[in-house]
Amino acid sequence: MDKTKICANCRKPLGYYQSRYCERCAPYCYRALSRTRHILRQKRKTNPFFTSPISGCKVCGKIKYKSEFYPQLGYATCKACKNELRKKAYTPRPPREKKKPAPRLCECGTELRKGQRSCFTCVKRRGLERARARMKNVRASGKKSKPVRSLEAKRRRSSKNKDRRAHLKRNLLYSLTEEQWQDTLSRFDNKCAYCGSPWEHKDHFIPMSKRGGYTRDNIVPACATCNSALKGDKLPGEFVGNIQAYKIAHTLGVH
């Protein structure tokens, strides 16, 4: 028996290393073969009747093709019957209705927002009631109510607190009392320590920038011109000279 291999296309004998097609037919034949296989795969996907029929469906009794069955179920029930059985077995629950919480109402009947305890009107009304009750108790006890501070008094107090915070922030002493200040004014006859004009401001004899605190031996009366415009951040010797500065220190009681 002759075992010579021949080309599957042109029927010519093949060489030792050639398996199916000769050198001339191989480029065209392999390309045609792969194209044919691709067409067959596409037909199997799109055409349900491309394959041969198998045993019928156990539910409807009809003979159908492979594409109409679920292969993982053993080709016993077709897809249409299986889907119908699933629909009958599954009864979807009706959607639950979300219950809205009952609206919270204030004493006066106003609807409250989230996190709100009472409306603005009720809060204002309760505050007025408490104030009236407090005033009524004060009148009944015979005690005098606190006097209302004037706007000027509030400004002076605010300015004093601001100065105190500035001194404490720089770790400076803040110990001048009202009695000590009146004593200092009497020493300088209520006049500017530098020029002799009527005093207007309290001035740091040694500036705050040079570690001068708000104490009895460092605060002197001064007019607005000397304190703000002329002296500024200077030391007493630089501003009025050493002799005048020594006289002011002696009057102030600093030795």
C-alpha positions as CSV (number, residue, x, y, z in Angstrom):
1,M,0.0,0.0,0.0
2,D,1.4,3.3,-1.0
3,K,1.6,5.6,2.0
4,T,2.6,8.7,0.0
5,K,0.7,11.8,1.3
6,I,-1.1,14.0,-1.3
7,C,-2.4,17.6,-1.1
8,A,-6.0,17.8,-0.2
9,N,-6.6,20.5,-2.7
10,C,-4.6,19.9,-5.8
11,R,-3.9,16.1,-5.1
12,K,-0.2,16.5,-5.7
13,P,2.3,14.5,-3.5
14,L,3.4,16.2,-0.3
15,G,6.9,16.5,1.1
16,Y,8.0,14.9,4.4
17,Y,7.3,17.9,6.6
18,Q,4.0,18.9,4.8
19,S,0.9,17.6,6.6
20,R,-2.2,18.5,4.5
21,Y,-1.6,21.1,1.8
22,C,1.3,21.8,-0.5
23,E,3.3,25.0,-0.4
24,R,1.2,26.5,-3.2
25,C,-2.3,25.8,-1.7
26,A,-1.5,26.2,2.0
27,P,-2.0,30.0,2.3
28,Y,-5.4,29.9,0.5
29,C,-6.7,26.7,1.9
30,Y,-6.1,27.4,5.6
31,R,-7.6,30.8,5.2
32,A,-10.8,29.3,3.6
33,L,-11.0,26.6,6.3
34,S,-10.9,29.1,9.1
35,R,-13.5,31.3,7.4
36,T,-15.8,28.2,6.9
37,R,-15.5,27.4,10.6
38,H,-16.4,31.0,11.6
39,I,-19.5,30.9,9.4
40,L,-20.7,27.7,11.0
41,R,-20.3,29.1,14.5
42,Q,-22.3,32.2,13.5
43,K,-25.1,30.0,12.1
44,R,-25.3,28.0,15.3
45,K,-25.7,31.2,17.3
46,T,-28.4,32.8,15.1
47,N,-30.4,29.9,13.6
48,P,-32.2,27.7,16.2
49,F,-33.0,25.0,13.5
50,F,-29.4,24.5,12.4
51,T,-28.9,21.4,14.6
52,S,-30.8,18.1,14.5
53,P,-33.9,17.7,16.8
54,I,-33.7,15.7,20.0
55,S,-36.3,14.1,22.3
56,G,-39.4,16.3,23.0
57,C,-40.2,18.5,26.0
58,K,-41.7,16.6,28.9
59,V,-44.1,19.5,29.7
60,C,-45.6,20.4,26.3
61,G,-44.7,17.2,24.5
62,K,-43.3,19.0,21.4
63,I,-40.1,18.0,19.6
64,K,-37.7,20.9,19.7
65,Y,-34.0,21.7,18.9
66,K,-31.0,22.1,21.2
67,S,-31.1,25.9,21.1
68,E,-34.6,25.8,22.7
69,F,-33.4,23.8,25.8
70,Y,-31.3,24.6,28.8
71,P,-28.4,22.2,28.5
72,Q,-27.6,22.3,32.3
73,L,-31.1,20.9,33.0
74,G,-30.5,17.8,30.8
75,Y,-32.7,18.8,27.8
76,A,-35.8,17.8,29.7
77,T,-37.9,21.0,29.7
78,C,-37.8,23.6,27.0
79,K,-37.0,27.2,27.7
80,A,-40.6,28.4,27.1
81,C,-42.1,25.9,29.5
82,K,-39.4,26.5,32.1
83,N,-40.0,30.2,32.1
84,E,-43.8,29.7,32.5
85,L,-43.2,27.4,35.5
86,R,-40.9,29.9,37.1
87,K,-43.5,32.7,36.6
88,K,-46.2,30.5,38.3
89,A,-43.9,29.6,41.2
90,Y,-42.8,33.1,41.8
91,T,-45.4,35.5,43.0
92,P,-43.9,38.9,43.7
93,R,-44.8,40.7,46.9
94,P,-46.6,44.0,46.6
95,P,-44.3,47.0,47.3
96,R,-44.3,48.1,50.9
97,E,-45.7,51.5,51.5
98,K,-43.4,53.6,53.6
99,K,-45.2,55.0,56.6
100,K,-44.7,58.6,57.0
101,P,-44.2,59.6,60.6
102,A,-46.9,61.7,62.1
103,P,-46.1,65.4,62.1
104,R,-44.9,66.8,65.4
105,L,-46.9,69.8,66.6
106,C,-46.0,72.6,69.0
107,E,-48.3,73.8,71.8
108,C,-49.8,76.4,69.5
109,G,-50.4,73.8,66.8
110,T,-47.6,74.8,64.5
111,E,-45.8,71.9,62.7
112,L,-42.2,71.5,63.9
113,R,-39.2,70.7,61.7
114,K,-36.7,67.9,62.4
115,G,-34.8,68.5,65.7
116,Q,-37.0,71.5,66.7
117,R,-38.6,71.3,70.1
118,S,-40.9,74.3,69.9
119,C,-41.6,77.1,67.5
120,F,-40.1,80.6,67.7
121,T,-43.3,82.2,68.8
122,C,-43.7,79.9,71.8
123,V,-40.0,80.4,72.8
124,K,-40.4,84.2,72.7
125,R,-43.7,84.0,74.7
126,R,-42.1,81.8,77.4
127,G,-39.1,84.2,77.7
128,L,-41.5,87.1,78.2
129,E,-43.5,85.2,80.8
130,R,-40.3,84.4,82.7
131,A,-39.1,88.0,82.6
132,R,-42.5,89.2,83.9
133,A,-42.5,86.7,86.7
134,R,-39.0,87.7,87.7
135,M,-39.9,91.4,87.8
136,K,-43.0,90.6,89.8
137,N,-41.0,88.7,92.4
138,V,-38.5,91.6,92.6
139,R,-41.3,94.1,93.2
140,A,-42.9,91.9,95.8
141,S,-39.6,91.4,97.7
142,G,-38.9,95.1,97.8
143,K,-35.4,94.8,96.3
144,K,-34.2,97.3,93.8
145,S,-33.5,96.0,90.3
146,K,-30.0,96.4,88.8
147,P,-29.6,99.8,87.1
148,V,-29.3,99.7,83.4
149,R,-25.8,100.7,82.3
150,S,-25.5,103.5,79.9
151,L,-23.8,103.1,76.5
152,E,-20.8,105.1,77.6
153,A,-20.3,102.9,80.7
154,K,-20.5,99.8,78.5
155,R,-17.8,101.2,76.2
156,R,-15.5,102.1,79.1
157,R,-15.9,98.6,80.5
158,S,-15.3,97.0,77.1
159,S,-12.1,99.2,76.6
160,K,-10.8,98.2,80.1
161,N,-11.3,94.5,79.4
162,K,-9.5,94.9,76.1
163,D,-6.5,96.6,77.7
164,R,-6.4,93.9,80.4
165,R,-6.4,91.1,77.8
166,A,-3.6,92.9,75.9
167,H,-1.4,93.1,79.1
168,L,-2.0,89.5,80.1
169,K,-1.3,88.3,76.5
170,R,2.2,89.8,76.8
171,N,2.7,88.6,80.4
172,L,2.7,92.1,81.8
173,L,1.4,93.3,85.2
174,Y,-2.1,94.7,85.4
175,S,-2.7,95.9,89.0
176,L,-3.6,99.6,89.0
177,T,-6.7,100.3,91.1
178,E,-9.0,103.3,91.1
179,E,-7.7,104.6,94.4
180,Q,-4.1,104.4,93.2
181,W,-5.0,106.3,90.0
182,Q,-6.7,109.1,92.0
183,D,-3.6,109.4,94.1
184,T,-1.4,109.7,90.9
185,L,-3.8,112.4,89.5
186,S,-3.4,114.4,92.7
187,R,0.4,114.2,92.5
188,F,0.3,115.7,89.0
189,D,-2.6,118.2,89.8
190,N,-4.8,116.6,87.1
191,K,-2.4,117.8,84.4
192,C,-0.3,116.2,81.7
193,A,3.0,114.9,83.2
194,Y,5.0,116.0,80.1
195,C,3.6,119.4,79.1
196,G,1.3,120.5,81.9
197,S,-1.9,120.6,79.8
198,P,-5.2,119.1,81.2
199,W,-4.9,115.3,81.1
200,E,-7.0,113.2,78.8
201,H,-5.4,109.8,78.6
202,K,-3.6,107.3,80.8
203,D,-0.1,106.8,79.4
204,H,2.5,104.1,80.0
205,F,5.6,105.9,81.4
206,I,7.6,102.9,80.1
207,P,5.8,101.6,76.9
208,M,4.3,98.2,76.7
209,S,6.7,97.2,74.0
210,K,9.6,97.8,76.5
211,R,7.9,95.6,79.1
212,G,6.0,98.4,81.0
213,G,2.9,97.2,82.8
214,Y,-0.4,98.7,84.0
215,T,0.8,99.5,87.5
216,R,0.9,102.4,89.9
217,D,4.5,103.3,89.2
218,N,4.1,103.2,85.4
219,I,0.8,104.9,84.6
220,V,0.9,108.8,84.3
221,P,-1.7,111.3,83.1
222,A,-1.1,112.7,79.6
223,C,-2.8,114.9,77.0
224,A,-3.9,113.4,73.7
225,T,-1.1,115.2,71.8
226,C,1.8,113.9,74.0
227,N,0.4,110.4,74.3
228,S,-0.7,109.7,70.7
229,A,1.2,112.1,68.4
230,L,4.5,112.8,70.0
231,K,5.6,110.1,72.5
232,G,4.3,107.0,70.8
233,D,6.7,104.0,71.5
234,K,9.6,106.1,72.9
235,L,11.2,105.8,76.3
236,P,10.8,108.9,78.7
237,G,14.4,109.9,78.3
238,E,14.1,109.9,74.5
239,F,10.9,112.0,74.6
240,V,11.5,114.7,77.2
241,G,15.1,114.2,78.2
242,N,16.7,112.5,81.1
243,I,16.2,115.4,83.6
244,Q,12.5,115.8,82.9
245,A,12.0,112.0,83.0
246,Y,13.7,111.8,86.4
247,K,11.4,114.6,87.8
248,I,8.3,112.7,86.5
249,A,9.6,109.5,88.1
250,H,10.3,111.3,91.4
251,T,6.7,112.8,91.4
252,L,5.3,109.4,90.5
253,G,7.1,107.9,93.5
254,V,9.6,105.7,91.6
255,H,13.1,105.7,93.1
